[in-house]
C-alpha cells in the first residue's frame, strides 16, 4: 500500500472472514429438530405415559416424575448420538453435523451444556428467536458452549 493512497483515504477494506463458513441454515435445523422430536422424543413419551405410568391421568398426577422419566432417556440417547456420530437422526437427514468452533468433534461437557441450555430456551420461549437477530445465526446454546451445527452438504 502506497502512502498517497493512505493520505487520500483509498485504503482497501479488509475482508472479514466468517469464522463459521458452513453453518447450517435455520430451516434445516428446525426440520432436524422436528425429525428428532418424532423419532426420539415421542416414542419415549408414549412409552412413559402409557407403559410405565399407565395413563395420561397418572402422568398429570405425577408430572415431575413423568418428565424425569422422559427427559433422562432422551438426554442419554441424544448425547450418545452426538458424542459418537456428531449427528442425531434429524441432523443426519438434513446433512448437519455438530462441531466445535475449531471444527473438531464436540465433547461430552459441550453436549450436556447444549442440552440443558436448549431445554432452558424452550422453557423461556423468546430465547428460541435469538438466531433470527444474529448475523451468525447461532442459538443461545451454541454461543455458550462454543459449538455450531455445520452443514456437511457443502464440505
Phi and psi restraints in degrees (value plus and minus 20) as a CYANA .aco file:
   2 UNK   PHI    -110.1   -70.1
   2 UNK   PSI     133.2   173.2
   3 UNK   PHI     -82.5   -42.5
   3 UNK   PSI     -59.7   -19.7
   4 UNK   PHI     -84.8   -44.8
   4 UNK   PSI     -50.2   -10.2
   5 UNK   PHI     -86.9   -46.9
   5 UNK   PSI     -60.3   -20.3
   6 UNK   PHI     -85.9   -45.9
   6 UNK   PSI     -62.8   -22.8
   7 UNK   PHI     -84.4   -44.4
   7 UNK   PSI     -57.9   -17.9
   8 UNK   PHI    -100.4   -60.4
   8 UNK   PSI     -31.5     8.5
   9 UNK   PHI      68.1   108.1
   9 UNK   PSI      -4.1    35.9
  10 UNK   PHI    -110.4   -70.4
  10 UNK   PSI      35.8    75.8
  11 UNK   PHI    -109.8   -69.8
  11 UNK   PSI     103.7   143.7
  12 UNK   PHI     -86.5   -46.5
  12 UNK   PSI     117.4   157.4
  13 UNK   PHI     -94.2   -54.2
  13 UNK   PSI     118.3   158.3
  14 UNK   PHI     -95.6   -55.6
  14 UNK   PSI     117.4   157.4
  15 UNK   PHI     -95.0   -55.0
  15 UNK   PSI     107.4   147.4
  16 UNK   PHI    -105.0   -65.0
  16 UNK   PSI      95.7   135.7
  17 UNK   PHI    -108.2   -68.2
  17 UNK   PSI     108.4   148.4
  18 UNK   PHI     -90.8   -50.8
  18 UNK   PSI     108.0   148.0
  19 UNK   PHI     -92.1   -52.1
  19 UNK   PSI     -38.4     1.6
  20 UNK   PHI    -144.0  -104.0
  20 UNK   PSI      64.2   104.2
  21 UNK   PHI     -92.1   -52.1
  21 UNK   PSI     -43.6    -3.6
  22 UNK   PHI    -144.7  -104.7
  22 UNK   PSI      25.4    65.4
  23 UNK   PHI     -90.2   -50.2
  23 UNK   PSI     119.6   159.6
  24 UNK   PHI     -87.0   -47.0
  24 UNK   PSI     122.0   162.0
  25 UNK   PHI     -81.9   -41.9
  25 UNK   PSI     129.4   169.4
  26 UNK   PHI     -78.7   -38.7
  26 UNK   PSI     -60.3   -20.3
  27 UNK   PHI     -80.3   -40.3
  27 UNK   PSI     -63.7   -23.7
  28 UNK   PHI     -86.3   -46.3
  28 UNK   PSI     -55.6   -15.6
  29 UNK   PHI     -87.9   -47.9
  29 UNK   PSI     -57.3   -17.3
  30 UNK   PHI     -86.0   -46.0
  30 UNK   PSI     -64.1   -24.1
  31 UNK   PHI     -81.4   -41.4
  31 UNK   PSI     -61.5   -21.5
  32 UNK   PHI     -83.7   -43.7
  32 UNK   PSI     -60.4   -20.4
  33 UNK   PHI     -82.5   -42.5
  33 UNK   PSI     -64.3   -24.3
  34 UNK   PHI     -84.6   -44.6
  34 UNK   PSI     -60.1   -20.1
  35 UNK   PHI     -80.8   -40.8
  35 UNK   PSI     -66.7   -26.7
  36 UNK   PHI     -83.5   -43.5
  36 UNK   PSI     -55.7   -15.7
  37 UNK   PHI     -80.8   -40.8
  37 UNK   PSI     -64.2   -24.2
  38 UNK   PHI     -99.5   -59.5
  38 UNK   PSI     -45.7    -5.7
  39 UNK   PHI    -111.1   -71.1
  39 UNK   PSI     -49.2    -9.2
  40 UNK   PHI    -133.1   -93.1
  40 UNK   PSI     -75.1   -35.1
  41 UNK   PHI     -89.4   -49.4
  41 UNK   PSI     -67.5   -27.5
  42 UNK   PHI     -84.0   -44.0
  42 UNK   PSI     -63.6   -23.6
  43 UNK   PHI     -81.1   -41.1
  43 UNK   PSI     -57.7   -17.7
  44 UNK   PHI     -84.6   -44.6
  44 UNK   PSI     -64.5   -24.5
  45 UNK   PHI     -79.1   -39.1
  45 UNK   PSI     -67.1   -27.1
  46 UNK   PHI     -79.9   -39.9
  46 UNK   PSI     -67.0   -27.0
  47 UNK   PHI     -81.0   -41.0
  47 UNK   PSI     -65.1   -25.1
  48 UNK   PHI     -86.5   -46.5
  48 UNK   PSI     -67.0   -27.0
  49 UNK   PHI     -87.2   -47.2
  49 UNK   PSI     -68.2   -28.2
  50 UNK   PHI    -117.1   -77.1
  50 UNK   PSI     -44.2    -4.2
  51 UNK   PHI    -118.6   -78.6
  51 UNK   PSI     -72.6   -32.6
  52 UNK   PHI     -95.6   -55.6
  52 UNK   PSI     -72.5   -32.5
  53 UNK   PHI    -108.8   -68.8
  53 UNK   PSI     -42.8    -2.8
  54 UNK   PHI      78.4   118.4
  54 UNK   PSI     -49.7    -9.7
  55 UNK   PHI    -186.5  -146.5
  55 UNK   PSI     147.7   187.7
  56 UNK   PHI     -84.6   -44.6
  56 UNK   PSI     -56.5   -16.5
  57 UNK   PHI     -83.3   -43.3
  57 UNK   PSI     -59.2   -19.2
  58 UNK   PHI     -86.0   -46.0
  58 UNK   PSI     -57.6   -17.6
  59 UNK   PHI     -83.5   -43.5
  59 UNK   PSI     -62.9   -22.9
  60 UNK   PHI     -86.1   -46.1
  60 UNK   PSI     -56.2   -16.2
  61 UNK   PHI     -89.2   -49.2
  61 UNK   PSI     -61.1   -21.1
  62 UNK   PHI    -134.3   -94.3
  62 UNK   PSI      36.6    76.6
  63 UNK   PHI     -83.2   -43.2
  63 UNK   PSI     -59.3   -19.3
  64 UNK   PHI     -82.0   -42.0
  64 UNK   PSI     -66.6   -26.6
  65 UNK   PHI     -86.6   -46.6
  65 UNK   PSI     -59.7   -19.7
  66 UNK   PHI     -79.4   -39.4
  66 UNK   PSI     -67.5   -27.5
  67 UNK   PHI     -87.4   -47.4
  67 UNK   PSI     -54.4   -14.4
  68 UNK   PHI     -84.6   -44.6
  68 UNK   PSI     -61.9   -21.9
  69 UNK   PHI     -84.5   -44.5
  69 UNK   PSI     -46.2    -6.2
  70 UNK   PHI    -106.5   -66.5
  70 UNK   PSI     -69.5   -29.5
  71 UNK   PHI     -92.7   -52.7
  71 UNK   PSI     -53.2   -13.2
  72 UNK   PHI     -86.2   -46.2
  72 UNK   PSI     -69.3   -29.3
  73 UNK   PHI     -84.3   -44.3
  73 UNK   PSI     -55.4   -15.4
  74 UNK   PHI     -83.1   -43.1
  74 UNK   PSI     -62.4   -22.4
  75 UNK   PHI     -81.5   -41.5
  75 UNK   PSI     -65.2   -25.2
  76 UNK   PHI     -83.9   -43.9
  76 UNK   PSI     -66.6   -26.6
  77 UNK   PHI     -84.3   -44.3
  77 UNK   PSI     -66.8   -26.8
  78 UNK   PHI     -82.5   -42.5
  78 UNK   PSI     -62.8   -22.8
  79 UNK   PHI     -82.7   -42.7
  79 UNK   PSI     -62.7   -22.7
  80 UNK   PHI     -83.0   -43.0
  80 UNK   PSI     -64.3   -24.3
  81 UNK   PHI     -79.5   -39.5
  81 UNK   PSI     -68.9   -28.9
  82 UNK   PHI     -90.0   -50.0
  82 UNK   PSI     -54.7   -14.7
  83 UNK   PHI     -92.0   -52.0
  83 UNK   PSI     -63.8   -23.8
  84 UNK   PHI    -107.4   -67.4
  84 UNK   PSI     -52.9   -12.9
  85 UNK   PHI    -134.9   -94.9
  85 UNK   PSI     -40.3    -0.3
  86 UNK   PHI      57.7    97.7
  86 UNK   PSI     -13.8    26.2
  87 UNK   PHI    -164.6  -124.6
  87 UNK   PSI     120.8   160.8
  88 UNK   PHI    -110.8   -70.8
  88 UNK   PSI     153.5   193.5
  89 UNK   PHI     -77.9   -37.9
  89 UNK   PSI     -57.3   -17.3
  90 UNK   PHI     -88.0   -48.0
  90 UNK   PSI     -61.4   -21.4
  91 UNK   PHI     -82.0   -42.0
  91 UNK   PSI     -60.1   -20.1
  92 UNK   PHI     -85.9   -45.9
  92 UNK   PSI     -60.2   -20.2
  93 UNK   PHI     -83.5   -43.5
  93 UNK   PSI     -53.3   -13.3
  94 UNK   PHI    -127.9   -87.9
  94 UNK   PSI      -1.8    38.2
  95 UNK   PHI      34.3    74.3
  95 UNK   PSI      35.4    75.4
  96 UNK   PHI    -142.4  -102.4
  96 UNK   PSI     121.9   161.9
  97 UNK   PHI    -153.8  -113.8
  97 UNK   PSI     117.8   157.8
  98 UNK   PHI    -105.2   -65.2
  98 UNK   PSI     103.4   143.4
  99 UNK   PHI    -152.7  -112.7
  99 UNK   PSI     143.9   183.9
 100 UNK   PHI    -100.1   -60.1
 100 UNK   PSI     152.7   192.7
 101 UNK   PHI     -83.3   -43.3
 101 UNK   PSI     -43.7    -3.7
 102 UNK   PHI    -105.3   -65.3
 102 UNK   PSI     -20.4    19.6
 103 UNK   PHI      64.7   104.7
 103 UNK   PSI      -4.9    35.1
 104 UNK   PHI    -119.1   -79.1
 104 UNK   PSI     144.7   184.7
 105 UNK   PHI     -83.0   -43.0
 105 UNK   PSI     129.8   169.8
 106 UNK   PHI     -95.6   -55.6
 106 UNK   PSI     134.9   174.9
 107 UNK   PHI    -114.1   -74.1
 107 UNK   PSI     148.3   188.3
 108 UNK   PHI     -83.1   -43.1
 108 UNK   PSI     -57.7   -17.7
 109 UNK   PHI     -84.2   -44.2
 109 UNK   PSI     -61.6   -21.6
 110 UNK   PHI     -85.1   -45.1
 110 UNK   PSI     -60.3   -20.3
 111 UNK   PHI     -84.0   -44.0
 111 UNK   PSI     -64.4   -24.4
 112 UNK   PHI     -83.6   -43.6
 112 UNK   PSI     -63.5   -23.5
 113 UNK   PHI     -82.3   -42.3
 113 UNK   PSI     -62.6   -22.6
 114 UNK   PHI     -80.2   -40.2
 114 UNK   PSI     -64.0   -24.0
 115 UNK   PHI     -82.9   -42.9
 115 UNK   PSI     -67.8   -27.8
 116 UNK   PHI     -84.5   -44.5
 116 UNK   PSI     -63.0   -23.0
 117 UNK   PHI     -90.0   -50.0
 117 UNK   PSI     -54.1   -14.1
 118 UNK   PHI     -88.1   -48.1
 118 UNK   PSI     -58.9   -18.9
 119 UNK   PHI     -81.9   -41.9
 119 UNK   PSI     -59.5   -19.5
 120 UNK   PHI     -84.1   -44.1
 120 UNK   PSI     -60.8   -20.8
 121 UNK   PHI     -83.4   -43.4
 121 UNK   PSI     -55.8   -15.8
 122 UNK   PHI     -88.9   -48.9
 122 UNK   PSI     -59.2   -19.2
 123 UNK   PHI     -87.7   -47.7
 123 UNK   PSI     -57.9   -17.9
 124 UNK   PHI    -125.5   -85.5
 124 UNK   PSI      65.1   105.1
 125 UNK   PHI     -68.9   -28.9
 125 UNK   PSI     -63.5   -23.5
 126 UNK   PHI     -80.2   -40.2
 126 UNK   PSI     -41.5    -1.5
 127 UNK   PHI     -85.5   -45.5
 127 UNK   PSI     -40.5    -0.5
 128 UNK   PHI     -89.8   -49.8
 128 UNK   PSI     -36.6     3.4
 129 UNK   PHI    -115.8   -75.8
 129 UNK   PSI     -15.4    24.6
 130 UNK   PHI     -75.2   -35.2
 130 UNK   PSI     -64.0   -24.0
 131 UNK   PHI     -84.6   -44.6
 131 UNK   PSI     -41.4    -1.4
 132 UNK   PHI     -93.7   -53.7
 132 UNK   PSI     -36.1     3.9
 133 UNK   PHI    -130.1   -90.1
 133 UNK   PSI     -21.3    18.7
 134 UNK   PHI    -126.8   -86.8
 134 UNK   PSI     125.5   165.5
 135 UNK   PHI     -88.4   -48.4
 135 UNK   PSI     -53.9   -13.9
 136 UNK   PHI    -109.1   -69.1
 136 UNK   PSI     -21.3    18.7
 137 UNK   PHI      41.3    81.3
 137 UNK   PSI       8.5    48.5
 138 UNK   PHI    -110.6   -70.6
 138 UNK   PSI     129.1   169.1
 139 UNK   PHI    -111.9   -71.9
 139 UNK   PSI     152.6   192.6
 140 UNK   PHI     -76.8   -36.8
 140 UNK   PSI     -65.0   -25.0
 141 UNK   PHI     -87.9   -47.9
 141 UNK   PSI     -47.7    -7.7
 142 UNK   PHI     -91.4   -51.4
 142 UNK   PSI     -60.8   -20.8
 143 UNK   PHI     -84.5   -44.5
 143 UNK   PSI     -66.1   -26.1
 144 UNK   PHI     -94.5   -54.5
 144 UNK   PSI     -59.3   -19.3
 145 UNK   PHI    -109.3   -69.3
 145 UNK   PSI     -20.9    19.1
 146 UNK   PHI      37.7    77.7
 146 UNK   PSI      27.4    67.4
 147 UNK   PHI    -144.7  -104.7
 147 UNK   PSI     150.6   190.6
 148 UNK   PHI    -177.4  -137.4
 148 UNK   PSI     127.9   167.9
 149 UNK   PHI    -103.5   -63.5
 149 UNK   PSI      88.4   128.4
 150 UNK   PHI    -108.0   -68.0
 150 UNK   PSI     117.9   157.9
 151 UNK   PHI    -103.1   -63.1
 151 UNK   PSI      93.4   133.4
 152 UNK   PHI    -109.9   -69.9
 152 UNK   PSI     -20.2    19.8
 153 UNK   PHI     -90.8   -50.8
 153 UNK   PSI     -48.6    -8.6
 154 UNK   PHI    -113.9   -73.9
 154 UNK   PSI     -29.4    10.6
